[in-house]
Amino acid sequence: MTILAETLEYPRIGKNREVKKALEAFSIGKLETDALLQTVPALKNMVKYAKVLREEADAS
């Protein structure tokens, strides 16, 4: 049996917890502001692409 669950409006932090790791690194001074700000848009693009793939799979 497969259980499929989805939580709407939950912050997406990345498959490998990229945002969490970036925020932690930034808070202790290991990551600069520019690098932190680049992490979130990159993840948003990945999420958009995943949604497109899911919609295509559902349509077929």
Biopython code that builds the backbone (N, CA, C, O; Angstrom):
import numpy as np
from Bio.PDB.StructureBuilder import StructureBuilder

atoms = [
    (1, "MET", "N", (0.841, -1.175, 0.000)),
    (1, "MET", "CA", (0.000, 0.000, 0.000)),
    (1, "MET", "C", (0.889, 1.243, 0.000)),
    (1, "MET", "O", (1.845, 1.341, 0.770)),
    (2, "THR", "N", (0.559, 2.179, -0.869)),
    (2, "THR", "CA", (1.315, 3.417, -0.956)),
    (2, "THR", "C", (0.493, 4.544, -0.361)),
    (2, "THR", "O", (-0.681, 4.713, -0.689)),
    (3, "ILE", "N", (1.109, 5.301, 0.501)),
    (3, "ILE", "CA", (0.440, 6.458, 1.100)),
    (3, "ILE", "C", (1.068, 7.699, 0.502)),
    (3, "ILE", "O", (2.283, 7.885, 0.559)),
    (4, "LEU", "N", (0.229, 8.547, -0.072)),
    (4, "LEU", "CA", (0.689, 9.783, -0.683)),
    (4, "LEU", "C", (0.108, 10.931, 0.114)),
    (4, "LEU", "O", (-1.110, 11.027, 0.265)),
    (5, "ALA", "N", (0.943, 11.785, 0.615)),
    (5, "ALA", "CA", (0.485, 12.916, 1.414)),
    (5, "ALA", "C", (1.106, 14.190, 0.880)),
    (5, "ALA", "O", (2.224, 14.181, 0.366)),
    (6, "GLU", "N", (0.376, 15.283, 1.007)),
    (6, "GLU", "CA", (0.879, 16.575, 0.580)),
    (6, "GLU", "C", (0.443, 17.611, 1.602)),
    (6, "GLU", "O", (-0.716, 17.642, 2.015)),
    (7, "THR", "N", (1.366, 18.445, 2.001)),
    (7, "THR", "CA", (1.062, 19.518, 2.930)),
    (7, "THR", "C", (1.119, 20.823, 2.159)),
    (7, "THR", "O", (2.171, 21.194, 1.638)),
    (8, "LEU", "N", (0.006, 21.515, 2.083)),
    (8, "LEU", "CA", (-0.044, 22.760, 1.332)),
    (8, "LEU", "C", (0.506, 23.907, 2.169)),
    (8, "LEU", "O", (0.322, 23.954, 3.385)),
    (9, "GLU", "N", (1.178, 24.821, 1.501)),
    (9, "GLU", "CA", (1.729, 26.025, 2.119)),
    (9, "GLU", "C", (2.768, 25.726, 3.198)),
    (9, "GLU", "O", (3.008, 26.568, 4.064)),
    (10, "TYR", "N", (3.377, 24.571, 3.166)),
    (10, "TYR", "CA", (4.472, 24.265, 4.089)),
    (10, "TYR", "C", (5.765, 24.703, 3.417)),
    (10, "TYR", "O", (5.959, 24.418, 2.235)),
    (11, "PRO", "N", (6.650, 25.382, 4.124)),
    (11, "PRO", "CA", (7.868, 25.871, 3.470)),
    (11, "PRO", "C", (8.704, 24.736, 2.885)),
    (11, "PRO", "O", (9.072, 23.793, 3.584)),
    (12, "ARG", "N", (8.988, 24.843, 1.621)),
    (12, "ARG", "CA", (9.819, 23.829, 0.973)),
    (12, "ARG", "C", (11.268, 24.159, 1.257)),
    (12, "ARG", "O", (11.730, 25.258, 0.949)),
    (13, "ILE", "N", (11.975, 23.238, 1.831)),
    (13, "ILE", "CA", (13.350, 23.515, 2.217)),
    (13, "ILE", "C", (14.351, 22.734, 1.384)),
    (13, "ILE", "O", (15.553, 22.774, 1.649)),
    (14, "GLY", "N", (13.863, 22.030, 0.387)),
    (14, "GLY", "CA", (14.763, 21.301, -0.503)),
    (14, "GLY", "C", (14.869, 19.831, -0.167)),
    (14, "GLY", "O", (14.669, 19.411, 0.972)),
    (15, "LYS", "N", (15.187, 19.071, -1.180)),
    (15, "LYS", "CA", (15.294, 17.624, -1.029)),
    (15, "LYS", "C", (16.371, 17.262, -0.009)),
    (15, "LYS", "O", (16.221, 16.316, 0.763)),
    (16, "ASN", "N", (17.444, 18.021, -0.021)),
    (16, "ASN", "CA", (18.547, 17.759, 0.901)),
    (16, "ASN", "C", (18.656, 18.836, 1.985)),
    (16, "ASN", "O", (19.732, 19.062, 2.538)),
    (17, "ARG", "N", (17.542, 19.493, 2.280)),
    (17, "ARG", "CA", (17.461, 20.515, 3.337)),
    (17, "ARG", "C", (18.414, 21.681, 3.075)),
    (17, "ARG", "O", (19.070, 22.180, 3.990)),
    (18, "GLU", "N", (18.478, 22.105, 1.812)),
    (18, "GLU", "CA", (19.408, 23.153, 1.424)),
    (18, "GLU", "C", (19.162, 24.467, 2.149)),
    (18, "GLU", "O", (20.112, 25.119, 2.584)),
    (19, "VAL", "N", (17.896, 24.865, 2.286)),
    (19, "VAL", "CA", (17.595, 26.148, 2.922)),
    (19, "VAL", "C", (17.977, 26.110, 4.396)),
    (19, "VAL", "O", (18.555, 27.066, 4.913)),
    (20, "LYS", "N", (17.661, 25.021, 5.069)),
    (20, "LYS", "CA", (18.020, 24.895, 6.486)),
    (20, "LYS", "C", (19.531, 25.012, 6.665)),
    (20, "LYS", "O", (20.015, 25.743, 7.530)),
    (21, "LYS", "N", (20.263, 24.281, 5.834)),
    (21, "LYS", "CA", (21.719, 24.312, 5.938)),
    (21, "LYS", "C", (22.271, 25.694, 5.615)),
    (21, "LYS", "O", (23.210, 26.158, 6.261)),
    (22, "ALA", "N", (21.683, 26.357, 4.608)),
    (22, "ALA", "CA", (22.142, 27.695, 4.242)),
    (22, "ALA", "C", (21.857, 28.693, 5.364)),
    (22, "ALA", "O", (22.706, 29.526, 5.682)),
    (23, "LEU", "N", (20.676, 28.616, 5.959)),
    (23, "LEU", "CA", (20.349, 29.522, 7.064)),
    (23, "LEU", "C", (21.262, 29.295, 8.266)),
    (23, "LEU", "O", (21.705, 30.252, 8.902)),
    (24, "GLU", "N", (21.538, 28.048, 8.573)),
    (24, "GLU", "CA", (22.440, 27.762, 9.691)),
    (24, "GLU", "C", (23.848, 28.282, 9.414)),
    (24, "GLU", "O", (24.478, 28.870, 10.292)),
    (25, "ALA", "N", (24.340, 28.066, 8.197)),
    (25, "ALA", "CA", (25.672, 28.545, 7.842)),
    (25, "ALA", "C", (25.730, 30.071, 7.880)),
    (25, "ALA", "O", (26.723, 30.648, 8.320)),
    (26, "PHE", "N", (24.663, 30.718, 7.418)),
    (26, "PHE", "CA", (24.615, 32.180, 7.431)),
    (26, "PHE", "C", (24.600, 32.709, 8.863)),
    (26, "PHE", "O", (25.263, 33.702, 9.165)),
    (27, "SER", "N", (23.852, 32.056, 9.741)),
    (27, "SER", "CA", (23.723, 32.545, 11.117)),
    (27, "SER", "C", (25.025, 32.452, 11.907)),
    (27, "SER", "O", (25.228, 33.206, 12.859)),
    (28, "ILE", "N", (25.913, 31.528, 11.516)),
    (28, "ILE", "CA", (27.187, 31.425, 12.231)),
    (28, "ILE", "C", (28.339, 32.068, 11.442)),
    (28, "ILE", "O", (29.503, 31.960, 11.827)),
    (29, "GLY", "N", (27.998, 32.732, 10.341)),
    (29, "GLY", "CA", (28.996, 33.483, 9.595)),
    (29, "GLY", "C", (29.786, 32.705, 8.569)),
    (29, "GLY", "O", (30.792, 33.207, 8.069)),
    (30, "LYS", "N", (29.369, 31.496, 8.236)),
    (30, "LYS", "CA", (30.081, 30.691, 7.245)),
    (30, "LYS", "C", (29.563, 30.908, 5.826)),
    (30, "LYS", "O", (30.139, 30.390, 4.869)),
    (31, "LEU", "N", (28.481, 31.668, 5.685)),
    (31, "LEU", "CA", (27.883, 31.900, 4.374)),
    (31, "LEU", "C", (27.565, 33.378, 4.242)),
    (31, "LEU", "O", (27.046, 33.999, 5.170)),
    (32, "GLU", "N", (27.880, 33.938, 3.080)),
    (32, "GLU", "CA", (27.611, 35.350, 2.852)),
    (32, "GLU", "C", (26.178, 35.549, 2.384)),
    (32, "GLU", "O", (25.510, 34.609, 1.951)),
    (33, "THR", "N", (25.723, 36.786, 2.479)),
    (33, "THR", "CA", (24.340, 37.123, 2.143)),
    (33, "THR", "C", (23.986, 36.734, 0.714)),
    (33, "THR", "O", (22.915, 36.180, 0.470)),
    (34, "ASP", "N", (24.874, 37.019, -0.229)),
    (34, "ASP", "CA", (24.596, 36.709, -1.640)),
    (34, "ASP", "C", (24.357, 35.219, -1.855)),
    (34, "ASP", "O", (23.442, 34.830, -2.579)),
    (35, "ALA", "N", (25.175, 34.394, -1.229)),
    (35, "ALA", "CA", (25.028, 32.948, -1.375)),
    (35, "ALA", "C", (23.712, 32.477, -0.767)),
    (35, "ALA", "O", (23.051, 31.593, -1.311)),
    (36, "LEU", "N", (23.338, 33.070, 0.360)),
    (36, "LEU", "CA", (22.064, 32.709, 0.987)),
    (36, "LEU", "C", (20.897, 33.065, 0.075)),
    (36, "LEU", "O", (19.981, 32.263, -0.107)),
    (37, "LEU", "N", (20.927, 34.248, -0.491)),
    (37, "LEU", "CA", (19.834, 34.698, -1.351)),
    (37, "LEU", "C", (19.756, 33.901, -2.650)),
    (37, "LEU", "O", (18.690, 33.845, -3.262)),
    (38, "GLN", "N", (20.841, 33.289, -3.082)),
    (38, "GLN", "CA", (20.817, 32.462, -4.291)),
    (38, "GLN", "C", (20.241, 31.075, -4.022)),
    (38, "GLN", "O", (19.761, 30.413, -4.943)),
    (39, "THR", "N", (20.284, 30.639, -2.787)),
    (39, "THR", "CA", (19.799, 29.300, -2.445)),
    (39, "THR", "C", (18.297, 29.183, -2.658)),
    (39, "THR", "O", (17.831, 28.204, -3.241)),
    (40, "VAL", "N", (17.542, 30.159, -2.199)),
    (40, "VAL", "CA", (16.079, 30.073, -2.257)),
    (40, "VAL", "C", (15.547, 30.108, -3.695)),
    (40, "VAL", "O", (14.722, 29.260, -4.036)),
    (41, "PRO", "N", (15.972, 31.037, -4.551)),
    (41, "PRO", "CA", (15.468, 31.008, -5.932)),
    (41, "PRO", "C", (15.800, 29.710, -6.669)),
    (41, "PRO", "O", (14.993, 29.221, -7.460)),
    (42, "ALA", "N", (16.967, 29.161, -6.417)),
    (42, "ALA", "CA", (17.331, 27.905, -7.076)),
    (42, "ALA", "C", (16.356, 26.802, -6.677)),
    (42, "ALA", "O", (15.950, 25.996, -7.515)),
    (43, "LEU", "N", (15.985, 26.765, -5.413)),
    (43, "LEU", "CA", (15.034, 25.756, -4.953)),
    (43, "LEU", "C", (13.640, 25.995, -5.529)),
    (43, "LEU", "O", (12.927, 25.047, -5.856)),
    (44, "LYS", "N", (13.257, 27.262, -5.651)),
    (44, "LYS", "CA", (11.944, 27.571, -6.236)),
    (44, "LYS", "C", (11.861, 27.055, -7.666)),
    (44, "LYS", "O", (10.828, 26.527, -8.079)),
    (45, "ASN", "N", (12.946, 27.205, -8.422)),
    (45, "ASN", "CA", (12.961, 26.693, -9.792)),
    (45, "ASN", "C", (12.837, 25.177, -9.811)),
    (45, "ASN", "O", (12.150, 24.619, -10.667)),
    (46, "MET", "N", (13.502, 24.506, -8.868)),
    (46, "MET", "CA", (13.405, 23.053, -8.788)),
    (46, "MET", "C", (11.977, 22.618, -8.465)),
    (46, "MET", "O", (11.481, 21.634, -9.014)),
    (47, "VAL", "N", (11.327, 23.354, -7.575)),
    (47, "VAL", "CA", (9.949, 23.023, -7.188)),
    (47, "VAL", "C", (9.003, 23.234, -8.368)),
    (47, "VAL", "O", (8.125, 22.407, -8.613)),
    (48, "LYS", "N", (9.174, 24.334, -9.098)),
    (48, "LYS", "CA", (8.330, 24.583, -10.274)),
    (48, "LYS", "C", (8.477, 23.456, -11.289)),
    (48, "LYS", "O", (7.483, 22.982, -11.840)),
    (49, "TYR", "N", (9.700, 23.029, -11.536)),
    (49, "TYR", "CA", (9.947, 21.952, -12.487)),
    (49, "TYR", "C", (9.316, 20.647, -12.009)),
    (49, "TYR", "O", (8.747, 19.902, -12.807)),
    (50, "ALA", "N", (9.417, 20.372, -10.719)),
    (50, "ALA", "CA", (8.817, 19.158, -10.163)),
    (50, "ALA", "C", (7.300, 19.189, -10.311)),
    (50, "ALA", "O", (6.684, 18.159, -10.583)),
    (51, "LYS", "N", (6.699, 20.353, -10.136)),
    (51, "LYS", "CA", (5.243, 20.484, -10.303)),
    (51, "LYS", "C", (4.836, 20.209, -11.744)),
    (51, "LYS", "O", (3.830, 19.546, -11.995)),
    (52, "VAL", "N", (5.615, 20.718, -12.685)),
    (52, "VAL", "CA", (5.318, 20.483, -14.103)),
    (52, "VAL", "C", (5.400, 19.002, -14.411)),
    (52, "VAL", "O", (4.527, 18.458, -15.088)),
    (53, "LEU", "N", (6.439, 18.346, -13.922)),
    (53, "LEU", "CA", (6.581, 16.911, -14.147)),
    (53, "LEU", "C", (5.418, 16.133, -13.529)),
    (53, "LEU", "O", (4.915, 15.184, -14.130)),
    (54, "ARG", "N", (5.001, 16.530, -12.348)),
    (54, "ARG", "CA", (3.884, 15.844, -11.680)),
    (54, "ARG", "C", (2.588, 16.033, -12.460)),
    (54, "ARG", "O", (1.813, 15.090, -12.620)),
    (55, "GLU", "N", (2.350, 17.259, -12.946)),
    (55, "GLU", "CA", (1.142, 17.518, -13.724)),
    (55, "GLU", "C", (1.140, 16.714, -15.019)),
    (55, "GLU", "O", (0.103, 16.192, -15.427)),
    (56, "GLU", "N", (2.296, 16.616, -15.660)),
    (56, "GLU", "CA", (2.395, 15.819, -16.894)),
    (56, "GLU", "C", (2.134, 14.341, -16.598)),
    (56, "GLU", "O", (1.476, 13.658, -17.382)),
    (57, "ALA", "N", (2.636, 13.856, -15.496)),
    (57, "ALA", "CA", (2.434, 12.463, -15.125)),
    (57, "ALA", "C", (0.964, 12.208, -14.804)),
    (57, "ALA", "O", (0.418, 11.166, -15.168)),
    (58, "ASP", "N", (0.327, 13.154, -14.126)),
    (58, "ASP", "CA", (-1.090, 13.004, -13.786)),
    (58, "ASP", "C", (-1.982, 13.045, -15.020)),
    (58, "ASP", "O", (-3.017, 12.380, -15.073)),
    (59, "ALA", "N", (-1.570, 13.838, -16.017)),
    (59, "ALA", "CA", (-2.368, 13.983, -17.236)),
    (59, "ALA", "C", (-2.322, 12.718, -18.104)),
    (59, "ALA", "O", (-3.249, 12.451, -18.867)),
    (60, "SER", "N", (-1.264, 11.963, -17.984)),
    (60, "SER", "CA", (-1.149, 10.776, -18.848)),
    (60, "SER", "C", (-1.641, 9.527, -18.177)),
    (60, "SER", "O", (-1.609, 8.451, -18.775)),
]
sb = StructureBuilder()
sb.init_structure("model")
sb.init_model(0)
sb.init_chain("A")
sb.init_seg("    ")
for serial, (resi, resn, name, xyz) in enumerate(atoms, 1):
    if name == "N":
        sb.init_residue(resn, " ", resi, " ")
    sb.init_atom(name, np.array(xyz, "f"), 0.0, 1.0, " ", f" {name:<3s}", serial, name[0])
structure = sb.get_structure()
